[in-house]
Amino acid sequence: MDLRTLKTERAIKNAFMLLRSKKELEKITVKELCEEACINKSTFYAHYRDIYELSDVLCGEVVTSITKGVLHPEYFEENPAEFTRELFYAYFAQNSLITILFSGKQRNHLADRIERGIKELIFEKYPQYREDVEKNVILTYCIQGGYHAYAQNPDCDVNQLVDIIGTLAGSVKDLFLRSV
């Protein structure tokens, strides 16, 4: 990608983030984004089909960053408390972007996307779990439950919150091992 294209991409993304921090996704127009980014509408459309595709790309980048923050997917089985800590520190590292991109009607989409990403990480390591209903339910419970505990307690001390969620995930280990 050439420098001009990179600068245009950066301008589009920065303008979107600025607008998204002020209003719901559904209320952002291509026209106002282009004005904010100092580009023509045709330039925008050369990069993205619409505002929703741009949002989806940015959300995907955040989810990828979070899943890459889980360095040891095998910990889910071996040490669920530590697995959960890795996942939540990866959330916290992206917190400002999460707050902007996944606000309003987009709020619950993050947990679903993270769940899919984390499950893929685990299924790469343990392919036999892909079709295991009990393992999938436990994974969903830990990922979704942990995320919603995180999202619903924004004023809680980060380390205390991670410790509590990690302890709860650790208690799931017995159930997980029982189903091995």
ZANUMI-634298 format. One record per residue (C-alpha): x, y, z; residue number from 1. Coordinates in Angstrom, 1 decimal, m for minus. Layout:
+--------+--------+--------+-----+
|   east |  north |     up | num |
+--------+--------+--------+-----+
|      X |      Y |      Z | NUM |
...
+--------+--------+--------+-----+
This chain:
+--------+--------+--------+-----+
|   east |  north |     up | num |
+--------+--------+--------+-----+
|    0.0 |    0.0 |    0.0 |   1 |
|    1.4 |    3.4 |   m0.9 |   2 |
|    1.9 |    6.3 |    1.5 |   3 |
|   m1.1 |    8.3 |    0.0 |   4 |
|   m3.4 |    5.3 |    0.5 |   5 |
|   m2.2 |    4.8 |    4.0 |   6 |
|   m2.8 |    8.5 |    4.8 |   7 |
|   m6.3 |    8.3 |    3.4 |   8 |
|   m7.1 |    5.2 |    5.3 |   9 |
|   m5.8 |    6.8 |    8.5 |  10 |
|   m7.9 |   10.0 |    7.8 |  11 |
|  m11.0 |    7.9 |    7.2 |  12 |
|  m10.6 |    5.8 |   10.3 |  13 |
|   m9.7 |    8.8 |   12.5 |  14 |
|  m12.7 |   10.8 |   11.3 |  15 |
|  m14.9 |    7.8 |   11.9 |  16 |
|  m13.6 |    7.3 |   15.4 |  17 |
|  m14.2 |   11.0 |   16.2 |  18 |
|  m17.7 |   10.9 |   14.9 |  19 |
|  m18.5 |    7.5 |   16.5 |  20 |
|  m17.3 |    8.9 |   19.9 |  21 |
|  m20.1 |   11.5 |   19.6 |  22 |
|  m23.0 |    9.6 |   18.0 |  23 |
|  m24.5 |    6.3 |   17.3 |  24 |
|  m23.3 |    4.4 |   14.2 |  25 |
|  m26.7 |    4.6 |   12.5 |  26 |
|  m26.5 |    8.4 |   12.7 |  27 |
|  m23.1 |    8.8 |   11.0 |  28 |
|  m23.3 |    9.8 |    7.3 |  29 |
|  m20.7 |    9.3 |    4.6 |  30 |
|  m21.0 |   13.0 |    3.8 |  31 |
|  m20.1 |   14.2 |    7.3 |  32 |
|  m17.3 |   11.6 |    7.6 |  33 |
|  m15.8 |   12.9 |    4.3 |  34 |
|  m16.0 |   16.4 |    5.5 |  35 |
|  m14.2 |   15.5 |    8.8 |  36 |
|  m11.6 |   13.4 |    6.9 |  37 |
|  m11.1 |   16.1 |    4.2 |  38 |
|  m11.8 |   13.7 |    1.4 |  39 |
|  m14.3 |   13.3 |   m1.4 |  40 |
|  m17.1 |   10.8 |   m1.3 |  41 |
|  m15.7 |    9.0 |   m4.2 |  42 |
|  m12.5 |    8.5 |   m2.2 |  43 |
|  m14.4 |    7.0 |    0.6 |  44 |
|  m16.3 |    4.7 |   m1.7 |  45 |
|  m13.0 |    3.6 |   m3.2 |  46 |
|  m12.1 |    2.2 |    0.2 |  47 |
|  m15.4 |    1.1 |    1.7 |  48 |
|  m18.9 |    0.1 |    0.5 |  49 |
|  m20.6 |    2.1 |    3.4 |  50 |
|  m20.2 |    3.3 |    7.0 |  51 |
|  m21.2 |   m0.2 |    8.2 |  52 |
|  m18.4 |   m1.9 |    6.3 |  53 |
|  m15.9 |    0.7 |    7.8 |  54 |
|  m17.3 |    0.0 |   11.3 |  55 |
|  m17.0 |   m3.7 |   10.7 |  56 |
|  m13.4 |   m3.4 |    9.6 |  57 |
|  m12.5 |   m1.4 |   12.7 |  58 |
|  m14.4 |   m3.7 |   15.0 |  59 |
|  m12.6 |   m6.7 |   13.4 |  60 |
|   m9.2 |   m5.0 |   14.1 |  61 |
|  m10.1 |   m4.6 |   17.8 |  62 |
|  m11.3 |   m8.2 |   18.1 |  63 |
|   m8.1 |   m9.5 |   16.3 |  64 |
|   m6.0 |   m7.4 |   18.7 |  65 |
|   m7.9 |   m8.9 |   21.7 |  66 |
|   m7.6 |  m12.5 |   20.5 |  67 |
|   m3.9 |  m12.0 |   19.8 |  68 |
|   m3.6 |  m10.8 |   23.4 |  69 |
|   m4.5 |  m14.3 |   24.5 |  70 |
|   m1.0 |  m15.8 |   24.2 |  71 |
|   m1.8 |  m19.1 |   25.8 |  72 |
|   m5.2 |  m20.5 |   24.6 |  73 |
|   m4.2 |  m23.9 |   26.1 |  74 |
|   m4.6 |  m22.2 |   29.5 |  75 |
|   m8.3 |  m22.5 |   29.1 |  76 |
|   m8.0 |  m26.2 |   29.9 |  77 |
|   m4.8 |  m26.1 |   32.0 |  78 |
|   m5.3 |  m22.9 |   34.0 |  79 |
|   m8.7 |  m21.2 |   33.3 |  80 |
|   m8.0 |  m18.4 |   35.9 |  81 |
|   m4.8 |  m17.4 |   34.0 |  82 |
|   m6.6 |  m17.7 |   30.6 |  83 |
|   m9.3 |  m15.3 |   31.9 |  84 |
|   m6.7 |  m12.9 |   33.1 |  85 |
|   m5.0 |  m12.8 |   29.7 |  86 |
|   m8.3 |  m12.3 |   28.0 |  87 |
|   m9.3 |   m9.5 |   30.3 |  88 |
|   m6.0 |   m7.7 |   30.1 |  89 |
|   m6.4 |   m7.9 |   26.3 |  90 |
|   m9.8 |   m6.2 |   26.8 |  91 |
|   m8.4 |   m3.5 |   28.9 |  92 |
|   m5.6 |   m2.8 |   26.4 |  93 |
|   m8.3 |   m2.0 |   23.9 |  94 |
|  m10.8 |   m0.4 |   26.3 |  95 |
|  m10.9 |    3.1 |   24.7 |  96 |
|  m11.6 |    1.6 |   21.3 |  97 |
|  m14.1 |   m0.8 |   22.7 |  98 |
|  m15.9 |    2.0 |   24.4 |  99 |
|  m16.3 |    3.9 |   21.2 | 100 |
|  m16.9 |    1.2 |   18.6 | 101 |
|  m19.1 |   m1.0 |   20.7 | 102 |
|  m21.4 |    1.6 |   22.3 | 103 |
|  m25.1 |    1.9 |   21.8 | 104 |
|  m26.7 |   m0.9 |   19.8 | 105 |
|  m23.3 |   m2.3 |   19.0 | 106 |
|  m22.6 |   m3.2 |   22.6 | 107 |
|  m23.4 |   m6.9 |   22.6 | 108 |
|  m21.7 |   m7.6 |   19.3 | 109 |
|  m18.2 |   m7.5 |   20.9 | 110 |
|  m18.9 |  m10.4 |   23.2 | 111 |
|  m20.1 |  m12.5 |   20.3 | 112 |
|  m17.2 |  m11.6 |   18.1 | 113 |
|  m14.7 |  m12.3 |   20.9 | 114 |
|  m16.4 |  m15.6 |   21.6 | 115 |
|  m16.0 |  m16.7 |   17.9 | 116 |
|  m12.3 |  m15.5 |   17.9 | 117 |
|  m11.4 |  m17.2 |   21.2 | 118 |
|  m13.1 |  m20.4 |   20.2 | 119 |
|  m11.2 |  m20.5 |   17.0 | 120 |
|   m7.9 |  m20.1 |   18.9 | 121 |
|   m8.9 |  m23.0 |   21.2 | 122 |
|  m10.2 |  m25.2 |   18.4 | 123 |
|   m6.9 |  m24.8 |   16.6 | 124 |
|   m5.1 |  m26.2 |   19.6 | 125 |
|   m7.9 |  m28.7 |   20.5 | 126 |
|   m9.8 |  m29.5 |   17.2 | 127 |
|  m11.8 |  m32.2 |   19.0 | 128 |
|  m13.6 |  m29.5 |   21.1 | 129 |
|  m15.2 |  m28.0 |   18.0 | 130 |
|  m18.1 |  m30.5 |   18.1 | 131 |
|  m18.1 |  m31.1 |   21.8 | 132 |
|  m21.4 |  m29.5 |   23.1 | 133 |
|  m20.3 |  m29.4 |   26.7 | 134 |
|  m16.9 |  m27.7 |   26.0 | 135 |
|  m18.7 |  m25.2 |   23.7 | 136 |
|  m21.2 |  m24.3 |   26.5 | 137 |
|  m18.4 |  m23.9 |   29.0 | 138 |
|  m16.5 |  m21.7 |   26.7 | 139 |
|  m19.5 |  m19.6 |   25.9 | 140 |
|  m20.3 |  m19.3 |   29.6 | 141 |
|  m16.7 |  m18.2 |   30.5 | 142 |
|  m16.3 |  m15.8 |   27.6 | 143 |
|  m19.7 |  m14.2 |   27.6 | 144 |
|  m20.2 |  m14.2 |   31.4 | 145 |
|  m16.7 |  m12.8 |   31.9 | 146 |
|  m17.2 |  m10.1 |   29.3 | 147 |
|  m20.6 |   m9.0 |   30.7 | 148 |
|  m19.2 |   m8.9 |   34.3 | 149 |
|  m16.4 |   m6.7 |   32.9 | 150 |
|  m18.8 |   m4.5 |   30.9 | 151 |
|  m21.3 |   m4.1 |   33.8 | 152 |
|  m18.7 |   m3.1 |   36.4 | 153 |
|  m16.8 |   m0.3 |   34.8 | 154 |
|  m16.0 |    1.5 |   38.0 | 155 |
|  m14.6 |   m1.6 |   39.7 | 156 |
|  m10.8 |   m1.8 |   40.3 | 157 |
|   m9.4 |   m3.6 |   37.2 | 158 |
|   m7.1 |   m6.0 |   39.2 | 159 |
|   m9.9 |   m6.9 |   41.6 | 160 |
|  m12.4 |   m7.4 |   38.7 | 161 |
|   m9.9 |   m9.6 |   36.9 | 162 |
|   m9.2 |  m11.6 |   40.0 | 163 |
|  m12.9 |  m12.2 |   40.7 | 164 |
|  m13.6 |  m13.3 |   37.1 | 165 |
|  m10.4 |  m15.4 |   37.1 | 166 |
|  m11.5 |  m17.2 |   40.3 | 167 |
|  m14.9 |  m17.9 |   38.8 | 168 |
|  m13.3 |  m19.3 |   35.7 | 169 |
|  m10.9 |  m21.4 |   37.8 | 170 |
|  m14.0 |  m23.0 |   39.5 | 171 |
|  m15.2 |  m24.0 |   36.0 | 172 |
|  m12.0 |  m26.1 |   35.6 | 173 |
|  m13.5 |  m29.0 |   37.5 | 174 |
|  m16.6 |  m29.1 |   35.3 | 175 |
|  m14.3 |  m28.8 |   32.2 | 176 |
|  m12.1 |  m31.6 |   33.3 | 177 |
|  m15.1 |  m33.8 |   34.2 | 178 |
|  m16.2 |  m33.6 |   30.6 | 179 |
|  m12.8 |  m34.7 |   29.2 | 180 |
+--------+--------+--------+-----+
